[in-house]
């Protein structure tokens, strides 16, 4: 909208469009190497201390010799899309204008594939930069049905992952997520409602409501992501894809009677209660 070659000064153009001059002249800066290293460490600390907020994470970093302020930690956590799991204002990162659905899985026994699917998003560090991973999981079999990566925390890549899972595997009875703005958006909820899928959302700060996806994140980070400093987004996608294929086809689970997720999904037996 701003024409820098026009005779009308940029100040006047910005005023006519209702834009601040700061937004016109602002040039985005890449995340510094120091902040990327801190974000990588914060991600690992968040897995080990998911209840830790900015103050506790700052203390943990200072015990490791890293001098950092609480506000800086808060800024990095916001950029990563992570927050403490303890119930407190703002932890769910939901959009205030979006509707929230009740949690439908409390006391429910889940024993067969496609009864319940769940979805979540996690932060993936790379050698330079980072991206986000979203995955759709079948609760009973722990099978990852589809996944997508993105460099931004929008709803589009989540919708794409769900569309692929629905196209490949039919539809579940219930679809469970947290209260994040990606999952409360009309694009996401409308996709499920159009297919008569019941929508379930975790209680605010109740990380155990989506425990199986949380366990998946810990597994994939310690068994794949932290072992490889991905040099690019394409390399990260390839590595994650290889790991999730191995996870589905070759990695046995004690909770599945030592079967793989593929075996549990495609040849279901009476599985232990998943909820």
C-alpha positions in Angstrom: 0.0 0.0 0.0 2.9 2.3 0.7 4.6 3.5 -2.5 8.1 4.6 -1.6 8.7 6.0 -5.1 5.6 8.3 -5.0 6.0 12.1 -4.7 3.8 12.1 -1.7 5.9 11.8 1.5 5.7 8.4 3.3 4.5 10.3 6.4 1.5 11.6 4.5 0.8 8.2 2.9 0.9 6.5 6.3 -1.5 9.1 7.7 -3.9 8.6 4.8 -3.9 4.9 5.4 -4.2 5.1 9.1 -0.8 3.4 9.7 1.8 4.4 12.2 5.1 5.5 10.8 6.9 3.0 13.0 5.2 0.1 11.2 6.2 1.5 7.8 9.8 1.9 8.7 10.2 -1.3 10.8 12.5 -3.9 9.3 12.1 -7.4 11.0 15.3 -8.7 12.5 16.1 -12.4 12.7 16.3 -14.1 16.0 19.9 -13.9 17.4 22.1 -16.9 17.9 22.1 -16.3 21.6 18.3 -16.3 21.8 18.1 -19.4 19.6 20.4 -21.2 22.1 18.3 -20.0 25.0 15.1 -21.2 23.3 16.6 -24.6 22.7 17.5 -24.9 26.4 14.1 -23.5 27.5 12.4 -26.2 25.4 14.3 -29.0 27.2 13.6 -27.4 30.6 9.9 -27.1 29.7 9.8 -30.9 29.0 11.4 -31.7 32.4 9.5 -28.9 34.4 6.3 -28.4 32.5 4.8 -26.6 35.6 7.6 -23.9 35.5 6.7 -20.4 34.6 9.1 -17.6 33.6 10.3 -17.0 37.1 11.2 -20.6 37.8 12.8 -21.1 34.3 14.9 -18.0 35.0 16.1 -19.5 38.2 16.9 -22.8 36.5 18.9 -21.0 33.8 20.8 -19.0 36.4 21.7 -22.2 38.2 23.4 -23.2 34.9 25.3 -19.9 34.8 23.0 -18.1 32.4 22.2 -14.5 33.4 18.8 -13.6 32.0 15.8 -11.5 33.1 12.3 -12.8 33.7 10.8 -10.5 31.0 13.3 -11.9 28.4 12.3 -15.5 29.4 8.6 -14.5 29.0 9.3 -13.1 25.5 11.1 -16.2 24.4 8.3 -18.5 25.8 5.7 -16.4 24.0 7.7 -16.7 20.8 8.0 -20.5 21.3 4.3 -20.9 22.1 4.9 -22.6 25.5 3.5 -21.8 28.9 3.4 -23.3 32.4 0.8 -26.0 32.8 -0.4 -24.8 36.2 -3.9 -23.1 36.1 -3.4 -19.4 35.9 -4.6 -16.5 33.7 -3.5 -16.7 30.1 -2.0 -20.2 30.1 -4.3 -21.6 27.4 -3.4 -18.9 24.8 -6.9 -19.0 23.5 -8.6 -16.3 21.5 -11.2 -14.5 23.7 -13.7 -14.2 20.8 -13.6 -17.9 19.9 -15.9 -20.4 21.6 -14.5 -23.1 23.9 -16.0 -26.6 24.0 -16.3 -28.9 27.1 -14.0 -31.8 27.8 -15.8 -35.0 26.8 -13.3 -37.7 27.8 -13.4 -37.7 31.6 -14.3 -41.1 32.8 -14.6 -42.4 29.3 -13.1 -45.7 28.2 -11.3 -45.6 24.9 -10.4 -49.1 23.6 -10.8 -49.0 19.8 -9.2 -47.0 17.0 -11.1 -43.9 15.7 -13.0 -43.5 18.9 -11.0 -40.5 19.9 -8.4 -38.4 18.0 -6.2 -35.8 19.7 -4.0 -33.0 18.3 -1.5 -30.5 19.7 1.4 -28.3 18.6 5.0 -28.2 19.8 8.2 -26.2 19.2 11.0 -27.7 17.2 14.5 -26.2 17.5 16.9 -26.2 14.5 20.6 -25.3 14.2 19.4 -21.9 13.0 15.8 -20.9 13.6 12.9 -23.0 14.6 9.5 -24.3 13.4 6.4 -25.8 14.9 5.0 -29.3 14.6 1.4 -30.3 14.7 0.2 -33.9 14.9 -3.1 -35.8 14.9 -2.9 -39.0 17.1 -5.4 -41.8 17.6 -5.8 -42.3 21.3 -6.3 -46.0 21.6 -3.5 -47.1 19.3 -1.1 -44.0 19.8 -0.7 -44.0 16.0 0.2 -40.6 14.5 -2.3 -40.3 11.7 -1.0 -37.1 10.1 1.4 -34.2 10.8 2.4 -30.8 9.5 5.2 -28.3 10.2 5.0 -24.5 10.0 7.2 -21.5 10.7 4.2 -19.6 12.1 1.6 -20.4 14.8 -1.4 -20.1 12.5 -4.4 -22.4 12.1 -3.8 -23.3 8.4 -1.2 -26.1 9.0 -3.4 -27.6 11.7 -6.4 -27.7 9.4 -4.3 -29.3 6.6 -3.2 -32.1 9.0 -6.8 -32.8 10.1 -7.9 -32.8 6.4 -5.3 -35.4 5.6 -6.2 -37.6 8.6 -9.9 -37.5 7.7 -9.1 -38.3 4.0 -6.9 -41.3 4.9 -8.6 -42.7 8.0 -12.2 -41.8 8.0 -13.6 -39.9 11.0 -13.4 -40.2 14.8 -16.3 -40.0 17.2 -14.5 -37.3 19.3 -11.7 -34.9 18.5 -9.7 -33.5 21.4 -7.4 -30.5 21.5 -6.4 -27.8 24.0 -7.9 -24.3 24.0 -5.3 -22.7 21.7 -6.5 -20.1 19.2 -5.6 -22.5 16.3 -8.1 -25.1 17.6 -10.8 -22.7 18.5 -10.8 -20.9 15.2 -13.9 -21.2 13.0 -11.8 -22.8 10.2 -10.8 -25.6 12.6 -14.0 -26.2 14.5 -16.1 -25.8 11.3 -14.1 -28.6 9.6 -15.0 -31.0 12.5 -18.6 -29.8 12.8 -19.2 -30.2 9.1 -18.4 -33.9 9.6 -20.5 -34.4 12.7 -17.4 -35.0 14.9 -17.9 -34.1 18.6 -15.3 -31.5 19.7 -13.6 -31.9 23.1 -11.2 -29.4 24.6 -8.8 -29.7 27.6 -9.7 -27.8 30.7 -7.7 -24.6 31.2 -4.2 -25.6 32.4 -5.2 -29.3 32.5 -2.2 -30.8 30.6 -3.2 -34.4 31.6 -6.4 -34.1 29.5 -4.2 -34.6 26.4 -1.4 -36.7 28.0 -0.8 -39.0 25.1 0.2 -36.3 22.7 2.3 -34.7 25.4 4.2 -38.0 25.8 4.6 -38.1 22.0 6.4 -34.7 22.1 8.8 -35.8 24.8 9.5 -39.0 22.9 10.2 -37.4 19.5 12.3 -34.6 21.0 14.6 -36.9 23.0 14.8 -39.7 20.4 15.0 -37.5 17.3 15.0 -33.7 17.5 17.6 -33.1 20.2 20.0 -35.6 18.5 20.0 -33.7 15.2 20.7 -30.0 14.6 18.6 -29.6 11.6 20.2 -27.2 9.1 17.0 -26.3 7.3 13.2 -26.6 7.4 13.4 -29.3 4.6 15.9 -31.3 6.6 13.8 -31.0 9.8 10.7 -32.2 7.9 12.6 -35.2 6.4 14.0 -36.2 9.8 10.7 -35.9 11.6 9.0 -37.8 8.8 11.5 -40.7 9.1 11.1 -40.8 12.8 7.3 -40.8 12.8 7.3 -43.6 10.2 9.6 -45.6 12.5 7.4 -44.6 15.5 4.3 -46.0 13.9 5.7 -49.1 12.3 8.6 -50.4 14.4 8.5 -48.9 18.0 6.7 -51.2 20.4 4.7 -49.7 23.3 4.3 -51.5 26.6 0.8 -50.0 27.0 -0.1 -51.7 23.7 1.1 -55.2 24.9 4.4 -54.5 23.1 2.7 -53.9 19.8 3.5 -51.0 17.5 0.9 -48.2 16.9 0.3 -49.6 13.3 -0.4 -53.0 14.7 -2.7 -51.7 17.3 -4.5 -49.4 14.8 -4.9 -51.8 11.9 -5.5 -55.0 13.9 -7.2 -53.8 17.0 -7.6 -56.1 20.0 -9.1 -55.2 23.4 -6.7 -52.4 24.3 -6.2 -51.0 27.8 -8.4 -48.1 28.7 -6.9 -44.9 27.3 -8.9 -42.5 29.4 
